[in-house]
Amino acid sequence: MWHGRRQERILPHLINLAMRNRELVPYRERVLSAAEGRVLEIGIGSGFNLPFYSSHASEVLGLDPSPRLIDMARRAAGGSSVPVTFTEGSAEAIPLDDGSIDTVVTTWTLCSIPGAVQALEEMRRVLKPAGQLLFVEHGLSPETNVRKWQDRLTPIWKRIGGGCHLNRPIKSLIEIAGFSIDRIDTGYARGLKPMTFMFEGRARP
């Protein structure tokens, strides 16, 4: 397990490498093309999503707890056609006013937020009544054998993967936070099953 400065120095680069996976590109394209208006991206990381926003997004606010990842995202934003600003902070306490956001985006983020329901409640708070949550996340498989492996692997996976849980029930968490899901697609991406069961969709506050 890494601690202190070593983790702060190395982990952002590992996250950046993991998110380079080309298998994730079609998910990014589908989810981000639907983002509209003033967009809040939770866990913007090193900015891999920025090229996929369309002209329907008027601006993107990027929130992330890692200053190193925000520095990477700032460099990536240089080629973005959408205005982008960044805030260092936690999804469990979003520093924005109630009802000030049209679209919240989460991509492979809910797995690693310590208080996922609290963060989702914050996302719901900052969304306008007619706003939308767009998400693509990996999480708990419906297959019993795969779930057993997810439960076994998660304690060590959290240590080496920046707090990432393999076994979070993404749909249930979104609903517990008060959202109404109006579209969701699930299934395995290419790769090891415990790491690749995906939830992709849209929810309303």
C-alpha positions in Angstrom: 0.0 0.0 0.0 1.3 3.4 -0.9 1.3 6.4 1.5 1.7 10.1 1.4 3.8 11.8 -1.2 4.7 8.6 -3.1 1.0 7.8 -3.7 0.3 11.4 -4.6 3.2 11.3 -7.2 2.6 7.9 -8.7 -1.1 7.2 -8.6 -2.2 10.0 -10.9 0.1 8.7 -13.6 -1.2 5.1 -13.2 -4.8 6.4 -13.4 -3.9 8.3 -16.6 -2.4 5.1 -18.1 -5.5 3.0 -17.2 -7.8 5.6 -18.8 -5.9 5.4 -22.1 -7.6 2.0 -22.9 -9.0 2.3 -26.4 -11.8 -0.1 -25.5 -13.3 2.8 -23.5 -13.5 5.2 -26.4 -17.0 4.1 -27.7 -18.4 4.5 -24.2 -16.9 8.0 -24.0 -18.3 8.9 -27.4 -21.9 7.8 -26.6 -22.1 9.4 -23.2 -20.4 12.7 -23.8 -22.2 13.4 -27.1 -25.4 13.7 -25.0 -24.0 16.4 -22.6 -25.7 19.7 -22.9 -25.5 23.2 -21.5 -23.4 23.9 -18.4 -21.6 20.6 -17.7 -20.0 19.4 -14.5 -17.6 16.5 -14.9 -17.0 14.6 -11.7 -13.4 13.2 -11.5 -12.2 14.9 -14.7 -8.8 13.2 -14.2 -6.3 14.0 -16.9 -8.9 15.2 -19.3 -9.5 12.2 -21.6 -13.2 13.1 -22.0 -12.6 16.7 -23.3 -12.3 15.8 -27.0 -15.6 14.0 -27.0 -17.9 17.0 -25.9 -20.0 18.3 -28.7 -21.2 21.9 -29.4 -24.3 21.2 -27.3 -22.1 21.7 -24.2 -21.6 25.4 -23.6 -18.9 25.0 -20.9 -17.4 22.2 -18.8 -16.5 22.5 -15.2 -14.0 19.8 -14.2 -13.9 18.7 -10.6 -11.1 16.4 -9.2 -9.4 15.9 -5.9 -6.0 15.4 -7.4 -4.0 18.6 -8.3 -1.6 16.6 -10.4 -4.5 15.2 -12.6 -6.0 18.7 -12.9 -2.6 20.0 -14.2 -2.7 17.2 -16.8 -6.3 18.1 -17.7 -5.4 21.8 -18.1 -2.8 20.8 -20.7 -5.4 18.6 -22.5 -7.9 21.5 -22.4 -5.7 23.5 -24.7 -7.2 21.7 -27.7 -10.8 21.7 -26.5 -13.5 23.5 -28.5 -15.5 24.0 -25.3 -14.5 26.4 -22.5 -13.2 24.4 -19.6 -12.5 25.5 -16.0 -11.2 23.3 -13.2 -11.8 23.0 -9.4 -9.8 20.9 -7.0 -12.3 19.4 -4.6 -14.4 16.5 -3.5 -17.6 15.1 -5.1 -19.0 14.7 -1.6 -19.0 18.5 -1.2 -19.4 20.1 -4.6 -18.6 23.8 -4.4 -21.4 24.9 -6.6 -24.9 26.4 -6.1 -28.1 24.4 -6.0 -29.7 24.0 -9.5 -26.8 25.5 -11.4 -25.8 22.7 -13.7 -27.5 21.2 -16.8 -25.6 18.0 -17.1 -23.4 16.0 -14.6 -21.0 13.5 -16.2 -19.4 10.6 -14.4 -17.1 8.1 -16.2 -15.5 5.3 -14.2 -15.6 7.6 -11.1 -18.2 6.3 -8.7 -16.1 3.2 -8.0 -13.5 5.2 -6.2 -15.4 8.0 -4.4 -15.4 7.0 -0.6 -19.0 8.3 -0.1 -20.6 7.4 -3.4 -24.3 8.0 -2.3 -23.3 11.4 -0.6 -21.6 12.4 -3.9 -24.6 11.4 -6.0 -26.8 13.4 -3.6 -24.5 16.4 -4.2 -24.7 15.9 -8.0 -28.5 15.9 -7.7 -28.4 19.0 -5.6 -26.4 21.0 -8.2 -28.5 19.8 -11.2 -31.4 21.9 -12.5 -34.8 20.3 -12.2 -34.7 19.4 -15.9 -31.1 18.4 -15.8 -29.5 15.0 -16.4 -26.8 12.7 -15.0 -24.9 10.9 -17.7 -22.8 8.0 -16.5 -20.7 5.0 -17.5 -19.3 3.0 -14.6 -18.1 -0.4 -13.9 -19.5 -2.4 -11.0 -21.3 -5.3 -9.5 -22.0 -8.2 -11.9 -25.3 -10.0 -12.0 -23.4 -13.4 -12.2 -22.9 -15.1 -8.8 -19.5 -16.5 -9.6 -18.2 -13.1 -10.9 -19.6 -11.3 -7.9 -17.7 -13.7 -5.6 -14.5 -12.8 -7.3 -15.3 -9.1 -7.2 -15.9 -9.4 -3.4 -12.6 -11.3 -3.0 -10.5 -8.9 -5.1 -11.9 -5.6 -4.0 -9.9 -5.2 -0.7 -6.6 -5.5 -2.5 -7.8 -3.8 -5.6 -8.8 -0.7 -3.5 -5.2 -0.5 -2.3 -3.5 -0.7 -5.7 -6.3 1.1 -7.6 -6.7 4.4 -5.8 -9.7 3.3 -3.8 -11.5 1.6 -6.7 -14.3 -0.9 -5.7 -15.1 -3.7 -8.2 -18.4 -4.6 -6.5 -20.4 -1.4 -6.2 -24.1 -1.7 -7.2 -24.1 1.3 -9.5 -27.8 1.3 -10.5 -28.9 1.0 -6.8 -26.6 3.7 -5.6 -28.0 6.2 -8.2 -31.5 5.4 -7.2 -30.8 5.5 -3.5 -29.5 9.1 -4.0 -32.9 10.1 -5.4 -32.4 9.9 -9.2 -34.8 8.4 -11.6 -33.1 6.3 -14.3 -34.7 6.7 -17.7 -32.1 4.7 -19.6 -29.5 2.1 -18.7 -27.5 -0.4 -20.6 -25.4 -3.1 -19.0 -22.9 -5.7 -20.1 -19.3 -6.8 -20.1 -16.6 -4.8 -21.9 -13.6 -6.7 -23.2 -11.4 -7.9 -20.5 -11.6 -9.8 -17.2 -15.1 -10.1 -16.0 -14.6 -8.9 -12.4 -13.3 -5.6 -13.8 -15.5 -5.0 -16.8 -19.2 -5.2 -16.0 -20.5 -1.8 -17.3 -23.4 0.5 -16.5 -24.1 3.2 -19.1 -27.1 5.5 -19.1 -28.9 8.6 -18.1 -30.8 9.6 -14.9 -32.9 12.6 -13.9 -33.0 14.4 -10.5 
